[in-house]
Each structure stands twice: as C-alpha cells, then as structure tokens.
Amino acid sequence: MKIARFSTGGDPRYGILDGDEFVVLSGDPMFSGFGTTGERVPLADAKLLAPVIPRSKVVAVGRNYRDHAAELGNEVPAEPMLFFKPNTSVIGPGDAIILPPQSDHVDFEGELAVVIGSIAKNVKEADAADVIFGFTLANDVSARDLQKRDGQWARAKGFDSFCPLGPIIETDFDIAAGNIETVLNGEVRQSAPFTDMVHSVAAVIAFASAAFTLLPGDVILTGTPAGVGQLADGDIVEVRVPGIGTLRNLVRTAS
C-alpha cells in the first residue's frame, strides 16, 4: 500500500494511492488507522509533501555501505554508527535543498528510509518488522567540509532542508530484492542493491532501540552507497527506488 501526505491548498491530508488518484484517509494512518472519507483526489491536483514529519527524531546510519566508507577513506564500523538529524531538516518532494553560506561543499547521499510505526524499545532483530510502518526515500544532505571541520556531524547534517523525504510511504516493500539509484542532472551517480548494506535494517532497529526508544513517526536513514557528490545551485537530484518511486529536489543557494 502506498501512503501519501499531500495538500490541495489547505491543511495536509493523507491518502492511499490508487492508480492516478488518492483515496483520502480520515487522519494520519499511523495514529488513526485506514478509515476513509469517501473522497478521491486526482494525483495531478495534489502537491506531495514529506510523507512524515518525525515527531521525535530522524536517526541515521553512517558508513553502512563498504564502498562509501572506502571512497571517503574511512573504516567500516563494527556496529552501526548512529547520528541524528533534526526534524526541522525535513522537506518534501519538489522542495528546494538550500545550500548554506557556512559551507563550500554540500554532498547528496541517497538512502532508503524506514518509518517506525509503533513504540519500540529493545526490539530483537527477528521482531523488527513488527515495528515498521513502511519505507520511503531520503537524501542525507551533508556539508562535507563542516563535517570534517567540526569533528562531529550535528551541524553538517542538520541544516534546514538537509533531509528530503518522499515521495510516499510503501507499507509492503521487499528490501532483499530492492536497489537504489541517485541521479544528478540526469546522470546516475549512485547505484547499489540493499543487500550491500553492512548492517541490515533489522540489525539497525535492534541496535538503535537498545539505546533509545523509537516512537511512531520516527525515521531511520539506512546509509548511502558509493558515488556521493557535490551539489551546486540549479542542480536537480533524484533518489529512485523501484516500488517506492522518485524523490526529486531542486538545489538553490541561500538568498
């Protein structure tokens, strides 16, 4: 099932994608279930929004593909390397990634994102699927020069607009058969199967939930493959996963 958060000019609404229409839901399905209003909205009339705004946190995993760790001259962590992005960094499909004046080198990082659907603490790997609401796409935008300069990643990963999410949440997705591509101005720059992850989605959920409680609406970014690259004003960057769709964003310099 493909769940979207969208607007037709008023407050955000939720819908199930059915062909080229949304079946409008009565509320946020994570909290209100899948009851419908009886209304249908053509996809062409809707503006897609970030499918979820985390109420608590975005948890991200660093260096979770060996080739990506190698391209930046880093070792692969023995355990998942976790960091946070603030929910104020979240934007939706079509929104602009803003290049901040503090940085001279901002990179794209296409990633699969996991949306948590229930309160999760000390989850076992075998039970991880029970706490997943669904999957969406993310771009872990990173100010690479600030990441190196600061010695920790909060500022470099946390600027406003540095966490595009979308286009929808797919509640039934086969990770083992999936793959990801990131396309910059029409050129494929990243491509890898999800089986290349060092630490699986289930392992990451188990590891993270042993440290802190995951709440409904929390998002986990699962790492990026090799091929990250610098963004410039006017670029168009797309993250693509068959079965979920394409997350497309423009790039703009801060005014």
NUSENU-538304 format. One record per residue (C-alpha): residue in one letter; x, y, z. Coordinates in Angstrom, 1 decimal, always signed. Layout:
<rs>
R   rest     east    north       up
R      A        X        Y        Z
...
</rs>
This chain:
<rs>
R   rest     east    north       up
R      M     +0.0     +0.0     +0.0
R      K     +1.3     +3.4     -1.0
R      I     +0.5     +6.2     +1.6
R      A     +1.0     +9.8     +0.8
R      R     +0.8    +13.1     +2.7
R      F     -0.4    +15.8     +0.4
R      S     -2.1    +19.2     +0.1
R      T     -4.6    +20.7     -2.3
R      G     -4.2    +24.2     -0.9
R      G     -5.4    +23.7     +2.6
R      D     -4.1    +21.6     +5.6
R      P     -2.1    +18.5     +4.9
R      R     -4.1    +15.3     +4.3
R      Y     -3.3    +11.6     +3.9
R      G     -4.3     +9.3     +1.2
R      I     -3.8     +5.8     -0.3
R      L     -2.6     +5.9     -3.9
R      D     -5.0     +4.1     -6.2
R      G     -3.9     +4.4     -9.8
R      D     -3.8     +8.1    -10.5
R      E     -6.0     +9.1     -7.5
R      F     -5.7     +9.4     -3.8
R      V     -8.3     +7.7     -1.6
R      V     -8.5    +10.3     +1.2
R      L     -8.0     +9.0     +4.7
R      S     -9.7    +10.4     +7.7
R      G     -6.5    +11.1     +9.5
R      D     -2.8    +10.2    +10.0
R      P     -2.9     +6.4     +9.4
R      M     -0.1     +5.8    +11.9
R      F     -2.5     +7.0    +14.7
R      S     -6.0     +6.9    +13.1
R      G     -5.9     +3.8    +11.1
R      F     -7.0     +3.5     +7.4
R      G    -10.6     +4.8     +7.6
R      T    -11.5     +6.7     +4.5
R      T    -13.7     +9.8     +4.0
R      G    -15.2     +8.7     +0.7
R      E    -13.4    +11.4     -1.2
R      R    -10.9    +10.9     -4.1
R      V     -8.3    +13.4     -5.2
R      P     -6.6    +13.2     -8.6
R      L     -2.8    +12.9     -8.2
R      A     -2.4    +15.7    -10.7
R      D     -4.3    +18.1     -8.3
R      A     -2.2    +17.3     -5.2
R      K     +1.1    +18.6     -4.0
R      L     +3.1    +15.8     -2.4
R      L     +4.5    +16.7     +1.0
R      A     +7.1    +14.9     +3.1
R      P     +5.2    +11.7     +3.9
R      V     +6.0    +12.0     +7.6
R      I     +7.3    +14.8     +9.8
R      P     +9.0    +12.9    +12.7
R      R     +7.6    +14.0    +16.0
R      S    +10.7    +12.9    +17.8
R      K    +13.8    +12.2    +15.7
R      V    +15.5    +11.2    +12.5
R      V    +18.1     +8.5    +13.2
R      A    +20.7     +8.0    +10.5
R      V    +23.4     +5.4    +10.0
R      G    +26.9     +6.4     +8.8
R      R    +29.2     +4.3     +6.6
R      N    +26.7     +1.4     +6.1
R      Y    +28.0     +0.5     +2.6
R      R    +31.6     -0.6     +2.4
R      D    +32.3     +1.2     -0.9
R      H    +31.0     +4.5     +0.5
R      A    +33.2     +4.2     +3.6
R      A    +36.2     +3.5     +1.3
R      E    +35.5     +6.4     -1.0
R      L    +35.8     +8.8     +2.0
R      G    +38.8     +7.0     +3.4
R      N    +37.0     +5.5     +6.4
R      E    +36.8     +2.1     +8.0
R      V    +33.5     +0.2     +8.2
R      P    +32.2     +0.4    +11.7
R      A    +31.8     -2.9    +13.5
R      E    +28.5     -1.7    +14.9
R      P    +26.0     +0.8    +13.3
R      M    +27.3     +4.3    +13.6
R      L    +24.3     +6.4    +14.5
R      F    +23.7    +10.1    +14.4
R      F    +20.6    +12.4    +14.5
R      K    +19.1    +14.9    +12.1
R      P    +16.6    +17.4    +13.5
R      N    +13.0    +17.2    +12.2
R      T    +13.4    +20.8    +11.0
R      S    +15.8    +19.5     +8.3
R      V    +12.9    +17.6     +6.7
R      I    +11.5    +18.8     +3.4
R      G     +9.3    +17.1     +0.8
R      P     +9.4    +16.1     -2.9
R      G     +9.9    +19.2     -5.1
R      D    +11.1    +21.4     -2.3
R      A    +14.4    +23.1     -2.6
R      I    +17.6    +21.9     -0.9
R      I    +19.2    +25.2     +0.3
R      L    +23.0    +25.5     +0.2
R      P    +24.0    +27.4     +3.3
R      P    +26.6    +30.2     +3.2
R      Q    +28.6    +28.4     +6.0
R      S    +29.6    +25.6     +3.7
R      D    +31.6    +25.4     +0.4
R      H    +30.9    +21.7     -0.2
R      V    +27.5    +20.1     +0.2
R      D    +27.0    +16.5     -0.9
R      F    +24.0    +14.4     -1.8
R      E    +23.5    +10.9     -0.2
R      G    +20.6     +8.9     -1.5
R      E    +19.2     +6.5     +1.1
R      L    +16.3     +4.1     +1.9
R      A    +14.4     +5.4     +4.9
R      V    +12.4     +3.3     +7.4
R      V     +9.3     +4.8     +9.1
R      I     +8.7     +3.5    +12.6
R      G     +5.0     +2.6    +13.3
R      S     +4.9     +1.7    +17.0
R      I     +6.7     +2.4    +20.2
R      A     +9.9     +0.3    +20.0
R      K    +12.4     -0.4    +22.8
R      N    +14.9     -3.3    +22.9
R      V    +13.5     -4.8    +19.8
R      K    +15.0     -8.1    +18.7
R      E    +16.2     -8.4    +15.1
R      A    +13.7    -11.1    +14.4
R      D    +10.9     -8.8    +15.5
R      A    +12.0     -5.7    +13.7
R      A     +9.3     -6.0    +11.0
R      D     +6.7     -5.6    +13.7
R      V     +7.6     -2.0    +14.4
R      I     +8.0     -0.8    +10.8
R      F     +5.1     +1.2     +9.3
R      G     +6.8     +1.4     +5.9
R      F     +9.6     +2.6     +3.7
R      T    +10.3     +5.9     +1.9
R      L    +13.3     +7.6     +0.3
R      A    +15.7    +10.1     +1.8
R      N    +18.6    +12.3     +0.8
R      D    +21.0    +12.7     +3.7
R      V    +22.4    +16.1     +2.5
R      S    +25.7    +16.8     +4.2
R      A    +28.0    +19.8     +4.4
R      R    +31.2    +17.7     +4.0
R      D    +33.6    +20.5     +4.8
R      L    +31.8    +21.2     +8.1
R      Q    +31.6    +17.5     +8.9
R      K    +35.4    +17.3     +8.7
R      R    +36.0    +20.6    +10.5
R      D    +33.6    +20.2    +13.4
R      G    +34.7    +16.7    +14.3
R      Q    +31.0    +15.7    +14.9
R      W    +28.1    +15.7    +12.5
R      A    +25.3    +17.7    +14.1
R      R    +25.7    +20.9    +12.2
R      A    +26.9    +19.4     +8.9
R      K    +23.9    +17.1     +8.7
R      G    +21.3    +19.2    +10.4
R      F    +20.7    +22.4     +8.3
R      D    +17.2    +23.2     +7.3
R      S    +16.3    +21.3     +4.1
R      F    +19.0    +18.7     +4.6
R      C    +16.6    +15.8     +4.9
R      P    +14.3    +15.5     +1.9
R      L    +11.8    +12.6     +2.4
R      G     +9.3    +11.1     -0.1
R      P     +7.5    +10.7     -2.3
R      I     +5.3     +8.2     -0.5
R      I     +5.5     +5.5     +2.2
R      E     +5.3     +2.0     +0.9
R      T     +4.0     -0.4     +3.6
R      D     +4.8     -3.6     +1.7
R      F     +8.4     -3.5     +0.4
R      D    +10.9     -6.3     -0.2
R      I    +14.3     -4.9     +0.9
R      A    +16.1     -8.0     -0.2
R      A    +15.0     -7.5     -3.8
R      G    +15.4     -3.7     -3.9
R      N    +18.0     -1.4     -5.2
R      I    +18.7     +2.4     -5.1
R      E    +19.9     +4.9     -7.6
R      T    +20.8     +8.6     -7.1
R      V    +20.6    +10.7    -10.3
R      L    +22.2    +14.2    -10.6
R      N    +21.1    +16.2    -13.5
R      G    +20.1    +13.1    -15.4
R      E    +23.3    +11.2    -14.7
R      V    +23.3     +8.1    -12.4
R      R    +25.8     +8.8     -9.7
R      Q    +24.9     +6.1     -7.1
R      S    +23.6     +2.6     -7.7
R      A    +23.5     -0.4     -5.4
R      P    +21.3     -3.2     -4.1
R      F    +20.1     -3.0     -0.5
R      T    +21.8     -6.4     +0.1
R      D    +25.1     -4.4     +0.1
R      M    +24.3     -2.8     +3.4
R      V    +26.8     -3.7     +6.1
R      H    +24.2     -3.7     +8.9
R      S    +20.7     -4.8     +7.9
R      V    +17.6     -2.7     +8.6
R      A    +16.6     -5.2    +11.3
R      A    +20.1     -5.0    +12.9
R      V    +19.9     -1.2    +12.9
R      I    +16.5     -1.2    +14.5
R      A    +17.6     -3.6    +17.2
R      F    +20.8     -1.6    +17.8
R      A    +19.1     +1.8    +17.9
R      S    +16.2     +0.7    +20.1
R      A    +18.6     -0.8    +22.6
R      A    +19.9     +2.7    +23.2
R      F    +16.8     +4.9    +22.9
R      T    +13.0     +4.4    +22.4
R      L    +11.8     +4.7    +18.9
R      L     +8.4     +6.4    +18.6
R      P     +5.7     +6.2    +15.9
R      G     +6.8     +8.5    +13.1
R      D    +10.5     +8.3    +13.8
R      V    +12.5     +7.9    +10.6
R      I    +15.7     +5.8    +10.2
R      L    +18.0     +6.6     +7.3
R      T    +19.9     +3.4     +6.5
R      G    +23.1     +4.7     +4.9
R      T    +24.2     +5.6     +1.4
R      P    +26.2     +3.7     -1.2
R      A    +29.3     +4.9     -3.0
R      G    +29.1     +7.7     -5.5
R      V    +28.2    +10.7     -3.3
R      G    +29.0    +14.0     -4.9
R      Q    +28.8    +17.8     -4.6
R      L    +25.6    +19.8     -5.2
R      A    +25.5    +23.2     -6.9
R      D    +22.9    +25.9     -7.4
R      G    +20.4    +24.8    -10.1
R      D    +21.1    +21.1     -9.8
R      I    +18.3    +18.5     -9.8
R      V    +18.9    +15.5     -7.6
R      E    +16.7    +12.4     -7.7
R      V    +16.7     +9.3     -5.4
R      R    +15.0     +6.4     -7.1
R      V    +13.8     +3.0     -5.8
R      P    +11.5     +0.8     -7.9
R      G     +8.3     +0.2     -5.9
R      I     +8.6     +3.4     -3.9
R      G     +9.2     +6.0     -6.6
R      T    +11.4     +9.0     -7.1
R      L    +12.3    +11.7     -4.6
R      R    +13.2    +14.8     -6.7
R      N    +14.5    +18.0     -5.3
R      L    +16.0    +21.2     -6.8
R      V    +19.1    +22.8     -5.3
R      R    +19.3    +26.5     -4.5
R      T    +21.9    +28.8     -2.9
R      A    +20.6    +30.6     +0.2
R      S    +19.4    +34.1     -0.6
</rs>
